[in-house]
Amino acid sequence: MIDTFPISKKSPTALLPRMPLMIWLVVITLVLGFIGNMSAPDLIETFNHGFGRALGEFALILLPSFALAAALSQRNTQPAQGAAIIMSPLASAGMVCPDTAYAALSPMAGRNKLEVGFGAYAGFKLLYPAGPLIVATGLGVKDTSIALYGAAILIPVWAAGHLWVRMNTTAAEDLDTQKNSSDVVDLLGVFAPFFILAVLLIVGASVDFSVLPLADFTTNPKGALIIAAIWALIGVPRDKRRHCLDQAIGRTGSLLLVIGIASAFGEILTSVIPMDGILPVSESGTVGIIGLFVLAAAFKLAQGSSMATFAAIAPVAGPFVISANLSPVAAVLAICMGSFIAILPNDSFFWLLRQDALSQIKEDWRAIYILATGATLQALVGLAVILAAMKGGFI
């Protein structure tokens, strides 16, 4: 028999069966399929397609990221916490993945892991070559000034996330900082993998290695991350390398299961509830930008994945952006800001932060509150800045 939570005024889930949140997500996913009148074969096929949609890609991201994290945990990285916060938006944009950037930087973040998470999330959405470039390409917008506007909006959005973390976490909820017995901090050893990663990404962005498959792979984000992880492992004593790899495999395996289920949920949800046309937008300036923001938010809530949102929204929003009298720069940034809403359990980034930065928070609902509300606050701050810039004639 399934137990229920004790009745408590503090828990919104007091009367629900005591099951892990991922089991609930599987149940809800199947119920959605039944509600959508999907046949059993279609339901299973859609679940399978969604579950495996990006697992291979995430395996290439998470395995080296967690191996790098495990290797760096062998060092005294506490003095580098501030650097991790500063690097998080840049690393996320360079890797075109907040999950990768967070997993790589978290071991040196100490008590600031959640700040690194929100910084990585903001950098992926607002800095080239990530969100703005992806959305602009999908919409056919070629204005390179989007890069500058995105970087400018990043500052207040990033600050909003940082302030939210400070207001809603306590020392008791923070992760205890690991202390290394060494009195000397090997900063070169800490930063060398990230320096190698940055160099490989810059070379990859500057040189076309399409005729050299090995060079092409090692200079894209996933290959560069593998090289950085190998370098970090070389600096670990030989007798501890296997432990680092075992730890990386364990963390990756559990997270891939979570990501698969969350992706399957998004696949079935968007199959049952078609998003195109569900939120018509006005063709007037301010209302049109808000409409694009809401449309992107709806896609994000349904898809979970930010990258999937960027890919799916272009065919729907593109014709409107072309026909409406809107600033292309404002339209692209509005979509980027709409995709901030929200970090929920159908987003792989949620589980990365839930299992690491918020691992000491026992209640899933509180983790959802912190991540979803914080990301939504960032989104609203960014939208307000865009509207103010439009009113002032800057965009």
DRENDRENVO-785203 format. One line per 3 residues: number of its first residue (from 1); for each residue x, y, z of C-alpha. Coordinates in Angstrom, 1 decimal. Example, Ala and Ser with C-alpha at 12.3 -4.5 7.8 and 13.67 -1.06 7.14 Angstrom:
REM residues 2
1> 12.3 -4.5 7.8 | 13.7 -1.1 7.1
This chain:
REM residues 395
1> 0.0 0.0 0.0 | 1.3 3.5 -0.9 | 1.8 5.7 2.1
4> 0.7 9.3 2.2 | 2.5 12.3 3.6 | 1.6 13.3 7.1
7> -0.9 16.1 7.1 | 1.0 19.3 7.5 | 0.1 22.9 6.9
10> 3.6 23.5 5.5 | 3.4 20.9 2.7 | 1.1 21.4 -0.3
13> 1.6 17.7 -1.1 | 0.3 16.5 2.3 | -2.6 14.5 0.9
16> -0.8 13.1 -2.1 | 0.6 9.5 -2.3 | 4.3 9.4 -1.3
19> 6.0 8.8 -4.6 | 9.1 10.3 -6.2 | 8.4 13.3 -8.4
22> 9.6 11.4 -11.4 | 7.0 8.7 -10.9 | 4.4 11.4 -10.8
25> 5.7 12.7 -14.1 | 5.5 9.3 -15.7 | 1.9 8.9 -14.4
28> 0.9 12.4 -15.6 | 2.6 11.8 -19.0 | 0.5 8.6 -19.5
31> -2.7 10.3 -18.4 | -2.1 13.1 -20.9 | -1.8 10.5 -23.6
34> -5.1 8.9 -22.6 | -6.8 12.4 -22.4 | -5.5 13.1 -25.9
37> -7.2 9.9 -27.1 | -3.8 8.5 -28.2 | -3.9 4.8 -29.1
40> -1.6 2.5 -27.0 | 0.9 2.0 -29.9 | 1.0 5.8 -30.5
43> 1.4 6.5 -26.8 | 4.3 4.1 -26.5 | 5.9 5.3 -29.7
46> 5.7 8.9 -28.7 | 7.0 8.2 -25.2 | 9.9 6.3 -26.7
49> 10.7 9.0 -29.2 | 10.6 11.7 -26.5 | 12.6 9.6 -24.0
52> 15.5 9.0 -26.4 | 15.4 12.2 -28.3 | 18.5 13.8 -26.8
55> 19.9 11.1 -24.4 | 23.0 10.5 -26.6 | 23.7 14.2 -26.8
58> 23.3 14.6 -23.0 | 25.5 11.6 -22.4 | 28.3 13.3 -24.3
61> 27.7 16.4 -22.2 | 27.2 15.0 -18.7 | 29.8 12.2 -18.6
64> 32.8 14.5 -19.2 | 31.2 17.3 -17.2 | 30.8 15.1 -14.1
67> 34.2 13.6 -14.6 | 35.6 17.1 -14.7 | 33.6 18.0 -11.6
70> 34.9 14.9 -9.8 | 38.5 15.7 -10.7 | 38.2 19.3 -9.6
73> 36.6 18.2 -6.3 | 40.0 16.7 -5.4 | 41.4 20.2 -5.3
76> 40.9 23.1 -2.9 | 38.7 25.2 -5.1 | 37.0 27.4 -2.5
79> 39.0 30.6 -3.3 | 37.7 30.3 -6.9 | 34.0 30.6 -6.0
82> 33.7 34.2 -7.2 | 35.4 33.3 -10.5 | 32.9 30.5 -11.0
85> 30.0 33.0 -10.7 | 31.6 35.4 -13.1 | 32.4 32.7 -15.6
88> 29.0 31.0 -15.6 | 27.2 33.2 -18.2 | 30.2 33.2 -20.6
91> 30.8 29.4 -20.2 | 27.1 28.7 -20.8 | 27.0 30.8 -24.0
94> 30.3 29.3 -25.2 | 29.2 25.7 -24.6 | 25.6 26.6 -25.9
97> 24.3 24.6 -23.0 | 23.6 25.7 -19.4 | 23.7 22.1 -18.2
100> 27.3 21.7 -19.4 | 28.4 25.0 -18.0 | 26.9 24.4 -14.6
103> 28.2 20.8 -14.3 | 31.7 22.0 -15.3 | 31.8 25.0 -12.9
106> 29.8 23.6 -9.9 | 32.8 21.9 -8.2 | 34.6 25.3 -7.8
109> 31.4 27.2 -6.8 | 31.2 26.0 -3.2 | 28.2 27.6 -1.5
112> 27.5 29.7 -4.6 | 26.3 26.8 -6.8 | 22.8 28.2 -7.2
115> 24.2 31.6 -8.3 | 26.3 29.8 -10.9 | 23.1 28.0 -12.0
118> 21.1 31.2 -12.5 | 24.1 32.8 -14.2 | 24.5 29.9 -16.6
121> 20.8 30.0 -17.4 | 20.9 33.7 -18.1 | 24.1 33.5 -20.3
124> 22.6 30.7 -22.4 | 19.5 32.7 -23.1 | 21.1 36.1 -23.8
127> 24.6 35.8 -25.0 | 26.1 34.8 -28.4 | 26.5 32.2 -29.8
130> 23.6 30.7 -27.8 | 20.0 32.0 -27.4 | 20.0 35.2 -29.5
133> 21.9 33.7 -32.4 | 19.8 30.6 -32.5 | 16.5 32.5 -32.4
136> 17.7 35.1 -34.8 | 18.8 32.4 -37.3 | 15.4 30.7 -37.0
139> 13.6 33.9 -37.6 | 15.9 35.1 -40.4 | 17.0 38.2 -38.5
142> 20.5 39.2 -39.5 | 21.0 42.2 -37.2 | 24.3 41.6 -35.4
145> 23.5 44.4 -32.8 | 21.4 41.7 -31.0 | 24.6 40.5 -29.5
148> 25.2 43.8 -27.8 | 21.6 44.3 -26.6 | 21.6 40.7 -25.2
151> 24.8 41.4 -23.3 | 23.4 44.7 -21.9 | 20.1 43.0 -20.8
154> 22.1 40.2 -19.2 | 23.3 42.5 -16.4 | 20.0 43.3 -14.8
157> 18.6 39.8 -15.5 | 21.7 38.2 -13.9 | 21.5 40.6 -10.9
160> 17.8 39.6 -10.4 | 18.7 35.9 -10.3 | 21.5 36.6 -7.8
163> 19.3 38.7 -5.6 | 16.6 36.0 -5.7 | 19.0 33.3 -4.5
166> 20.2 35.5 -1.7 | 16.7 36.1 -0.5 | 15.5 32.6 -0.7
169> 18.3 30.3 0.5 | 19.8 30.1 4.0 | 23.1 28.9 5.2
172> 21.4 25.7 6.4 | 20.3 25.0 2.9 | 23.6 25.7 1.2
175> 25.9 22.9 0.4 | 28.8 22.5 2.8 | 31.9 23.6 1.1
178> 34.4 20.7 0.8 | 37.7 21.5 2.4 | 41.0 20.2 1.1
181> 43.7 19.4 3.5 | 46.2 21.2 1.4 | 47.1 24.7 2.5
184> 48.2 25.7 -1.0 | 45.5 26.3 -3.6 | 46.6 25.1 -7.1
187> 44.8 27.8 -9.1 | 46.6 26.7 -12.3 | 45.2 23.2 -11.9
190> 41.7 24.6 -11.2 | 41.6 26.9 -14.2 | 43.7 25.0 -16.7
193> 40.7 22.8 -17.9 | 38.6 25.8 -18.5 | 41.4 27.6 -20.3
196> 41.8 24.6 -22.6 | 38.0 24.5 -23.1 | 37.9 28.2 -24.0
199> 40.8 27.9 -26.5 | 39.3 25.0 -28.3 | 35.9 26.7 -28.5
202> 37.5 29.9 -29.9 | 39.5 27.9 -32.5 | 36.4 26.0 -33.4
205> 34.4 29.2 -34.0 | 37.3 30.7 -36.0 | 38.4 27.8 -38.2
208> 36.3 25.5 -40.4 | 37.5 21.9 -39.7 | 34.8 20.2 -41.6
211> 37.3 18.3 -43.7 | 39.1 17.1 -40.5 | 36.6 15.1 -38.5
214> 38.8 14.7 -35.4 | 39.7 18.4 -35.2 | 36.1 19.3 -35.9
217> 34.9 17.2 -33.0 | 37.5 18.4 -30.5 | 36.8 22.0 -31.2
220> 33.0 21.8 -30.8 | 31.6 22.2 -27.2 | 31.1 18.4 -26.6
223> 34.5 17.4 -27.9 | 36.3 20.3 -26.2 | 34.6 19.3 -22.9
226> 35.9 15.8 -23.2 | 39.5 17.1 -23.8 | 39.1 19.4 -20.7
229> 37.9 16.5 -18.6 | 40.8 14.3 -19.7 | 43.2 17.1 -18.8
232> 41.6 17.4 -15.4 | 41.8 13.7 -14.7 | 45.5 13.6 -15.6
235> 46.0 15.9 -12.7 | 44.3 13.5 -10.3 | 46.4 10.9 -8.5
238> 46.3 7.6 -10.4 | 44.6 5.7 -7.6 | 41.7 8.2 -7.5
241> 40.9 8.4 -11.2 | 38.7 5.4 -11.3 | 36.7 6.8 -8.4
244> 36.2 10.0 -10.3 | 35.0 8.1 -13.4 | 32.7 5.9 -11.3
247> 31.2 9.0 -9.7 | 30.6 10.5 -13.1 | 28.9 7.4 -14.4
250> 26.6 7.2 -11.4 | 25.6 10.8 -11.6 | 25.1 10.6 -15.4
253> 23.1 7.4 -15.3 | 20.5 8.7 -12.8 | 20.2 12.1 -14.5
256> 19.8 10.5 -18.0 | 16.7 8.6 -16.6 | 15.3 11.8 -15.3
259> 16.0 13.7 -18.6 | 14.4 10.9 -20.6 | 11.2 10.9 -18.6
262> 11.0 14.7 -18.7 | 11.6 14.7 -22.5 | 8.9 12.1 -23.0
265> 6.5 14.3 -21.0 | 7.2 17.3 -23.2 | 6.8 15.2 -26.4
268> 3.4 13.8 -25.4 | 2.2 17.2 -24.0 | 3.0 19.0 -27.3
271> 1.4 16.1 -29.2 | -1.9 16.4 -27.2 | -1.9 20.2 -27.0
274> -0.7 21.8 -30.3 | 0.9 25.1 -29.5 | 0.6 26.9 -32.9
277> -2.3 29.3 -32.8 | -3.0 28.7 -29.1 | -1.8 32.2 -28.2
280> -2.5 34.7 -31.1 | -0.5 37.9 -30.8 | -1.3 41.4 -31.7
283> 0.5 43.3 -34.4 | 0.9 46.5 -32.3 | 4.4 47.2 -30.9
286> 4.3 46.7 -27.2 | 1.4 44.2 -27.2 | 3.1 42.3 -30.1
289> 6.4 42.0 -28.1 | 4.4 40.8 -25.0 | 2.6 38.4 -27.2
292> 5.9 36.9 -28.5 | 7.1 36.7 -24.9 | 3.9 34.8 -23.8
295> 4.1 32.5 -26.9 | 7.8 31.6 -26.1 | 6.8 31.1 -22.4
298> 4.0 28.7 -23.5 | 6.4 26.7 -25.7 | 8.9 26.6 -22.8
301> 6.4 25.4 -20.3 | 5.2 22.7 -22.7 | 8.6 21.6 -24.1
304> 10.8 22.0 -21.0 | 13.9 22.2 -23.1 | 15.1 25.7 -24.0
307> 16.8 24.4 -27.1 | 13.6 22.7 -28.2 | 11.7 25.9 -27.5
310> 14.1 27.9 -29.7 | 13.8 25.3 -32.5 | 10.0 25.0 -32.3
313> 8.9 28.6 -32.0 | 10.5 29.9 -35.2 | 8.0 28.4 -37.6
316> 5.2 29.8 -35.5 | 6.5 33.2 -34.7 | 8.5 33.8 -37.9
319> 5.6 34.9 -40.2 | 4.3 37.2 -37.5 | 7.7 38.9 -36.9
322> 8.0 39.4 -40.7 | 4.5 40.9 -41.2 | 4.2 42.9 -38.0
325> 5.7 46.3 -37.5 | 8.1 45.2 -34.8 | 11.8 45.7 -34.1
328> 13.5 42.5 -35.2 | 16.0 42.9 -32.3 | 13.1 43.4 -29.8
331> 11.3 40.4 -31.2 | 14.3 38.1 -30.9 | 15.0 39.2 -27.3
334> 11.4 38.9 -26.3 | 11.4 35.3 -27.4 | 14.7 34.7 -25.5
337> 13.1 36.2 -22.4 | 9.9 34.2 -22.7 | 12.0 31.1 -22.8
340> 13.2 31.9 -19.2 | 9.8 30.8 -17.9 | 10.4 28.6 -16.0
343> 12.8 26.0 -14.6 | 10.4 23.2 -14.0 | 10.7 19.4 -13.7
346> 10.2 18.9 -17.4 | 13.5 20.8 -17.9 | 16.7 18.8 -17.6
349> 18.4 21.8 -16.0 | 15.9 21.6 -13.1 | 17.2 18.1 -12.2
352> 20.8 19.1 -12.5 | 20.3 21.9 -10.0 | 17.8 19.9 -7.9
355> 20.3 17.1 -7.4 | 23.3 19.3 -6.8 | 22.7 22.9 -5.8
358> 19.5 22.1 -4.0 | 20.3 18.6 -2.8 | 19.8 19.5 0.9
361> 16.3 20.8 0.4 | 14.1 17.8 1.1 | 10.8 19.1 -0.3
364> 10.5 18.9 -4.1 | 7.8 21.7 -4.1 | 10.3 24.1 -2.4
367> 12.9 23.4 -5.0 | 10.3 24.0 -7.8 | 9.3 27.2 -6.1
370> 12.9 28.5 -5.9 | 13.9 27.6 -9.4 | 10.6 28.4 -11.2
373> 10.0 31.7 -9.5 | 13.6 32.8 -9.8 | 13.7 32.2 -13.5
376> 10.3 33.9 -13.9 | 11.6 36.9 -12.1 | 14.6 37.1 -14.4
379> 12.2 36.8 -17.4 | 10.0 39.7 -16.2 | 13.0 41.9 -15.4
382> 14.3 41.3 -18.9 | 10.9 42.0 -20.5 | 10.6 45.2 -18.6
385> 14.1 46.3 -19.9 | 13.1 45.5 -23.5 | 9.9 47.4 -23.2
388> 11.7 50.4 -21.6 | 14.3 50.3 -24.4 | 11.6 50.3 -27.0
391> 9.8 53.2 -25.4 | 13.1 55.1 -25.2 | 13.8 54.5 -28.9
394> 17.0 52.4 -28.2 | 15.6 49.3 -30.0
